[in-house]
Amino acid sequence: MNITFLGATKTVTGSNFLIETNKYKFIVDCGMYQGVEVREQDKNYDEFAFNVNEIDFMLLTHAHIDHSGRIPKLYKEGFRKPIIATKATCDLCSIMLPDSGHIQEMEIEWKNKKRVRKGEKPLDPLYTSEEAIECLEIFQPVKYDEIVDVNEDIKVRFNDAGHMLGSSIIEVWVTENGKTEKVVFSGDLGNNDLPLLASPTMIETADYLVMESTYGNRHHMQNENKAELFLDIVSETLDKNGTVVIPSFAVGRTQEILYELNKLKETKDDPEFRKKYETLMRVPVYVDSPLAISATEIFKQNTDLFDDDVKEAMSKGDNPLEFPGLKFTKTADESKALNESNESSIIISASGMCEVGRIKHHLKHNLWNPNNTILFVGYQAPGTLGRKIVEGAKEVTIFGEEIAVNARVEYIEGYSGHADQEWLLNFIYSFITKPKHIFLVHGEPEGQEVLRDKILETTNIPVTIPEFGEVYELNDEQIKYINKVDEPVQYRPLRLEAIERISLLKEELRYMEKLVKKEILVESTRDEEIEKLNQKLKDLEQMIVKVLE
């Protein structure tokens, strides 16, 4: 059995793994590259590194677009075999994939307007909303904990990963030459104390483990501290008549925040806490994302997947996704009205990394105001607008306009749907029969390396951090590196790619120039710091000269 790593390698998006047995080929996940620089986004247009017509089936860990977002492209290219996933994942994909298709259409329309003005040929979207709807016909829902015989040689079981509604850890048993080996794909593992959902299932045995590593070098804030910090930040902003803008992933984080807001009243019973809570309850809480609204309805339809405490509260009439003051804005006009109002409010809007959607409008209208707060509650991938704001950018460009970042910026990491280092390690420790080898995917290199060293130190299990395209043979002895497949040929002309790279470089240099003028060349700056910067600029200049030669 061979495994080829075709996505989420030393990055957190684009999950895609090809498994080949002596008789069958299947893939696990087919995700989109998100929230990274232009070159990475182009990867979504790449040809698949496998023959689509040779794939016998697909396993989908969960509905997030970085795991499911290229399924419509797969379908467009002729794939008609089953996509096996949990019912909740199928339900969520029925709204998330068409929404993604709509975004592809809108983005390519904007790009094509510029291309036409330049006399260039228009481009097609990666896929359309309609094409995304068509691919849903090949989804095949299964239940948690049920062993499914895919064929005579392969069986699978989906276990609750606790990351989002319907998310799964997938156990795969493969029989070859009379011998059965088991590969476990963790998907994205949830926090042990994630609101609404049950904790991740602990798996007893595995021969090989392919595991996410998003927070491989981090520890999350404890739940009780998280709720109190959330309330402090919100109440302090509202006391200044400010607005709290929460960039949130439409599916998962939004519903968890609604649950937390509903539960805050039970957290403490002292006068100061009560005062802050009453301040919060006096202002409207807007969920401004059509996708989040639809996803919230799907959550309500799958309450059997909620943890036991939530189900008990619901049996007593307490709906965890509803409370006084909660409002859903469905239309574009309702969304625009939020930014024309002077009232304090809490606005929860997608996308969580601030790359697309209504959140960009809310940031444009709120970032400049020091009375407001931008509260991040989820992972921000490198290169995204959200990451730039979290890392302290003084100004950002939104819809071509430079916006000063004067608002308070906060990040509560504990709301992340990903397990931190402690729980990633606990997941490994929980195996009764430990894996013979672990592959770390879905993480940034720095965090992966820290987690790898920690695993080796505490378990002595060999760990590999694969590169894109690397192929490994899994056998009874030890894993064996076979080769590395070439990067797929891109649909986009190389000349266009070069032009876009130059445009990106120009933008970065322009931003650097402004930064130097505003931040570096001040009296308090030491000569040594300026000299370091000068040397770096000289190095860059020499590199450009070499390229021109």
N, C-alpha and C positions, 0 to 999 in steps of 0.2 A: 504494500500500500504506500502510495506517495502522496504528499501534501505540498501544494504550491501556494505561496503567500502572495496574493495579488491586490492587497489593499490593507489599510490600517497598519502599515509597517513603518515604525518610527514616526507615526503621526496618528491622530485620533479620528480620522474619517476614512471613508471609502472601503469599509470592511468587505472582503471578498477572498474566499479560500476555496481552492480546487482540490478535491480528493479523488484519486484514481486507484481503483483496485484492478485485479487481473481481468475483471469482466465489466465493471461499471465506472462511470464518472458522475460525480455530483458536486455541487457547490454549496457552501454555507455563506449566506448573506450576499447581497449585491448592492453595496451602498454607494452613495454619492460623495464626492469630495466637496467639503463645505468649508467656508470661513477661512480660507487660506489665500495666498497670493495668486496672481493671475495664472501663473504656470500650473499651479495645482488645480485650479478650476478647469483648465483645459483638459485635464485628465478625464473628466466626465465624457468628453467627446472621443476619447481614444477607442480604438477597436478593442474588443475583449481579447484577452491573451489565451483564449481557448476557442474551439469550434463550438458555437452555440448549439448546433444540431447534434453534437455528440454527448451533450449533458443529459443524463437520465432523470434527474430530479433536483430540486433545490430545497434546502432547509433554511428557514428564516428565524433568527433569534428574537427579533422584535421589530416594531414598526418605525422606529426613528429613521429619518431619511438617510443618515450616514450608514445605515445598514440595509435599507430597502430602496433607496432613491433611484437606482439604475435598473430596477425591475422592468419598468415600462420600456426602456431602451432594449433590454434583453428580449422582451416580447416583440418589439418592432422588428428585431432581427431574426425572428422566426421561432423563438423558444415557445413550445406549447406543452411541455411536460409539467407535472405537478409541482407547485410550491407549497411545501408543508409548513404550517405554523399554527399557533394556538388560535382559538376562536377570537379572542380579544385582539390579537395582532391582526387578524384578517379584517375585523371590524374597523380598527384604526387605520389600516392601509386604505380602506375604502374612502376615507376622507383625506388622508395625508398625501397619497400619491396624486390624486387629481389636483389638490392644492399646489403640490410641487410642479405639476404640469402647467398650471395657470401662471406660476411664477416664471417658469421657463419661457412661456409665451410673452409675458410682459417685458422680461429683461431683453429678449431678442428683438422685440419691437423697438425698444429704446435704442439698442445698439444699431439696428438697421436704419433708423432715421439718420444717425450720424454717418453710416456707411454710404447711404444713398446721396447725401450731401457731398460726400467726397468722390462720388462716381464709382463706388465699389459695389460689388454684387451682394445682395442681401443674403443672410445666413438663415438656415432653418433652426427652430428650437430643438433642444435635445429630445424632447417629446412634448406632446400637447396634453391638455387636461383630458380630452376625449380618448387619446391613446392610453392614458393612465387608467381610465375607467375600463377600457377593453381588457387590460391585462388581469383584472380581478377575477376573470372567469376561470383562471387556472389555479387559484388559491384553494388549498384543501385544509380545512380546519381540523385540529385534533385537540384532545384534552390533556391537561397536566397529568403526569404520573402514569400515563397509559403507554405500554410498550406497543409500538407500531411496526409491523413487518412490512418494510418497503418492498423487499423482494426476498428471494430465497437466501441471499447472502448478507443482507443488511437490515438491521432493525434499529429503531431510534426511540428515545423517550425524552419528552419535554418536561423540564422541572422549573418551578418558579424561581426567577432570578432576582425578584424584588426590586428591579430597576425602574420599571414602568408597567402599566397595565398590560398583561399578556407576555411580558418579557421572559425569556427562557434560557436556562442552561441546558444544552442538548447533549445527551449521551448517545454515542453512535457505536454499535457493535458491528464489526466487519469480519466475516468468516472467509478465509482464503486458505486453500490447500489443507482443509480440515482443521485449521487453527483459528480461533476467534480472538481478536484484539479490540480494545475499547479506546476510543478517542472522545474526550470531553471538550466541548466548546462552551466556554463560560458565557459568551455574549457579553453584555455589560452587566456587571454585578452591582446590586443596589446596596445602599447603606443598611445596616442592621436595624436602625431606628427610623427608617423612612416613613413619613406619614402615610396613612391610608393602606399601604400595601403590606403584605406579609414579608418576613425576612427571607433572604435567599435560602434555597434548599441546600443542605450540605450533602455532597455526593460521596458515596462510600468507597468506590474503587475507580481506577483509571489506569490505562497503560500510558497514555499520553494526554497532556492537558494543554489546550490553546486558551490562554487567559488574558483578559484585558489588564491594563496597567496604567490607566489614566492618572490616578493619584498615587503612583508607586512610591513617591517620596514625601507624601503629605499626610497629616492627621487632621480630621475634621473636628469642628467644635461639637461639644456634647449637646444633646437635644435641649436640656433645660436652659442652658446658657444662650442657645440660639434663639429661643422664643423671647427671652427677656431682652436680648440685644435688638431683635427685630422691633419690639414694641418701643424701646428707647429711641431708636432712629426715627421711627415713624412719628411718635408723639412730639419729639423735639422739632421736627420739620413742620408739623401741623401747628405747633405753638407760634411759629413765625409766619403763619398763613401761607406756607409753602405747599408745594405738591410733591408727592413721592411717585416717581416713575420707576416701575419694576420691569426691566426687560426679562421676559420669561418665555421658556419653551412652551409652545401652545399645548403640548401633550405631556403631561406628567407634572412639571414644576408648577404650572398654573393651578392645577387641581390641588396640589399639595399646599400651596400658599392659601387657597380658599379654606382648606381644612384647618390650617394653623390659625388663621384669623378667627374661625369659628370656635376653636378650642382655647384660645388665649384666656377667655373668661374664667376657665377652670384652673389656670396655672398657679395663681397666687391669690391670697385673700387679704393683702395689706392695703391701707388707704392710698399709698403712693401708686401702687400698681393699678388699683381700681380707677384712680384719676386718669392715668395714662390710657387705660382701656376705654374709658368713657370718652376721652378725647378722640381716640381712633374711631369709635362707633358713631361719632357725630358727623363724620364726613362720608361722602359716597365712595364706594370702591367699585371702579369700573374694570370689567374684563373687556378689553378692546381688541378682539381678535376673532373673526368668524370661525377660524379653525379651532381655537380654544373653546369656543361656545359649543361647537359640534362635538368636540372631544369630551367635554364635560357631560354631554348627554350620553355618550357611549360609556363613560365611567358609571353613570347612574344605571345603565343597563347591564353592567357586569359587576354588581356589588358582591357577588359570591366570591370574587377574588380579593376583597378587602380583608384586612386582618380582623381577628376575632373581636377586639375591643371596639372597632368601628362598627362591625355588624351588630354588636350588642347595643351600641348607642342608637343605631338606626331602628332597631326593634322597639325602642322607646320613643320614636318619633323625632329624633334629632338627626336631620339630614346634614352630613358633614360638608356638603358643597353648597349650602344655602345659609344666609343670615341676613338680618335687616341692613339695609343700605347697599346691598350688592346689586349692581346693575350691569346688564350686558348690552354693549353697543354693537349692533349688527351692520348698520349701513355706514358708508363712507362719510355721509353728512353728519351722522351722530358722532363719528370719530373726530371730524374737524371741529365740531362744536366744543369738544373738551379743551382744545387749545385756544378757543375764543372766550372761554369762561374765566372769571377771576376768582372763582371759589377754590378753596383748598380741596384736594382729593387725592386718592390713591389710584394710579392707572397701571394696570397689569396688561402688558402688550407684547406680542411676538414681533420679530424673532428674538430668541434669547441671546444671540450673539450680535444683535443689532445690524445684521447684514441686509435684511429685506423686510418688507412689511410696514405696518403702521408705526412701529416703534421709532423708525427714523424720523417721522414727522414729530412725534412727541419729544424726541431728543432735541430736534432743531428748535422747538418752541420752549424748552425748559432748561437746557444745559447752561444757558447764559446767565440764569437768575441765581444768585447766591442763596436765596431763601429756599430753593428747591433741593431735593435729594434724588440722585440716581442710585437705586439699590439693586445690585447684582446678586443673583441667587443661584447661578449655574456656571459651569465651566465656560471659559472664553478662549477659543482656539487662537493660536498665533495668527497675526495678520488681520483679524477681524476688528471692526469698529469698536466692539465691546472691549476687546483686549487692550486697544490703545487707550480707551478711557480709564480702564482699571489700572493701567500702568502709569497713569499720571500725565497724559497728554494735556497741554495747556490750551490747545485748540484742535478741532477736527473739521474735516470737510464733509458736509452732508448736502446732497443734491447740488453739488457745485458751489456751495456757499461755506465760507469759513466761519465756524461757530466757536466762540470762546467757552471754555469749560470752567465756569465759575460756580456751578452747583456743587454741593457736597456729594462725594462719590464714596459709596460703601459696598463692601462685598462680604456676604455671609456665606462662607464656603459650605457650612453644614447642610445647606439645602440641596447640595448636589445629589443627583441620583446615582452617583458612582461610589463604590466602596473606597475607603482610604487605605493607606498601607496596612494598618492593623487588621482590617477585615479581609483584605486580599490575602494576607498571610494566614489568617484564621481559616479561610476557605481551603487553603492548601493543607493546613494542619488537620482539618476535619476528615480528610481521606483516611479510611482504615487501611486500605492498601494504597500506598502512595504511588503517584505517577512515576514512570521511569525517566520521563523527560518532560520539561515544561517549555512552551514557546510563549514569549511575551509579545502581545500585539496591542493595538489601540492605546498608544501612549507616546509621549515625547521622550526622546533619547535620555535626557538627564534623569527623569523619573524612572525609566525602565532600568537604567544601570544601577540606581540605588536599590530598587526592588530585587533585581537579579542578585546583587551581592548579599542582600538580606536573606533571600531564599537559600543561597548556597551556605551561608553562615549557620542558618538554623535547621536546615533539613538535609543538606548535602545532595539535593536533587540537581542534576545538570540542567542548565537553563540556556536557551538560545533566544537572541533578539534578532529575528530574521529581517533581511533586506527585501525590498520589493522584487518579486520574481524568483526568489530562491525556492528550489525544489529539494525536499528531503524524503528519503526512504525511511519508513517506519518498520522496523523488523524486531525480532525477538532479542537480538543481541544489543544493538545500540542504533541511534539514528545515524543516517548516512547522508551527507550532503551530495546531491547528484549533479545539479548544474543550476544555472540562473537563466530564466527566459528573458528574451530581449524586451525592452520597453515597447509597448504596442505602437504601431504607426498611427499618427494623429490624422484626423480628418482635416484639421485646420492647416492651411498653407504655411510653410516655414517662414516665408517672407512676412506674413501677417503676424506670426509669433514674434519675429524680430522687431517689428514696428511696435507691438504692444510692450515688449520688454523695454525699448527705448523710452516709450511714453511713461512707463512706471518709474524708470530711473530718473527722468526729468522731474516727475512729481516728488520723488524722494529728495532730490537735490534742492528743489524749491523749498520744501519743508525744512531741510537742514539749514538753508540760508536764513530763513526766518527765525529758526531756533537760535542760531549763532547771534543774530542781531539782538534778540530779546533776552537770551539767557546767559550766553557765554561772555560777550564783550561788555562786562560791567566791572566796576572798580574792584569789587570783592573777589573777582576771579584770579586765581594764581597763574603766574607766567607758565609754570610747568603744565597746567591743564591746557592752556592755549597751545603750547608747543606740541603736546600729544595730539590735539585735534589737527594741527597743521600737518603733522607727519602722516596722519591717516589720510588726509585730503591729498597729500603728495603721492601716497601709494595708489590711491584711487585714480589720480591723474595719469600715473604711469601705466596702469592697467588699461585705461581707455586708449592711450597712445598705442599700446601693443595691439589692441583689437583693430584699430584703424590701419595699422601696418599690415 
